[in-house]
Amino acid sequence: MSRTSNPTRPLIAVPARFSATTSALRYAAEVNARALIEAVWRAGGEPATVHPAAGELPGRLTRFDGVLLPGGGDLAPHRYGASDTHTSVYDVDDTQDAFDLALARHALGLGLPLLAICRGLQVVNVALGGTLEQDMGGPEREHRHLVHPVPVRRGSLLERALGTEKAEVSCYHHQRVDRTGTGLTVTARAADGTVEGLELPGAPGWFTAVQWHPEDTAHEDPAQQGLFDALVRASATSR
């Protein structure tokens, strides 16, 4: 069902991120980046922040048309079998981890359209049995505050969404995929070999994941906005 024939915006679940302080509130908050929410809205979706409580999750998801797993802090290393924690690991929250991992598994299992961004990509990888490299190393290997070109695999959902085989991407991460999860295929890599895109061939619903932050430049780059457009289109069709 297209947006033109159905004026109701597809409802997109966006799990909240915990914030210890905010300028406008007297308490700790549950938040999402405004740039991310605006990108979903521009695409014709209705972004809905979801409280990160894993209980009753399958039933809670039935009211949504699609899911966006955003960026955030690091996953706890024990979630992917690591016995030690690198000193660079930050903002680990067990409640957030449990919710995001459960959300990824349920969304994929239900066939809900799913776009995963940065931490979101890492969550899906771990949810499907993959592992992460806890820290990529020094400045020559870090992908923080970095914009760089990434080639995209032809014929992938990612290429169709972006509308290009090479995208300029905005990165902010110090971890990356080590071993890919079961069934996942790499759709984009940086020049240094970092996995920048993942998909799950044969998945019952639309799904793609990127290691970069498309919301950073989506307001001025049609390729990056195309990821949000594709999510919302798939969500409208999945109703």
Order of alpha helices (4+ residues) and beta strands (2+ residues): beta-beta-beta-alpha-beta-alpha-beta-alpha-beta-alpha-beta-beta-alpha-beta-beta-beta-beta-beta-alpha
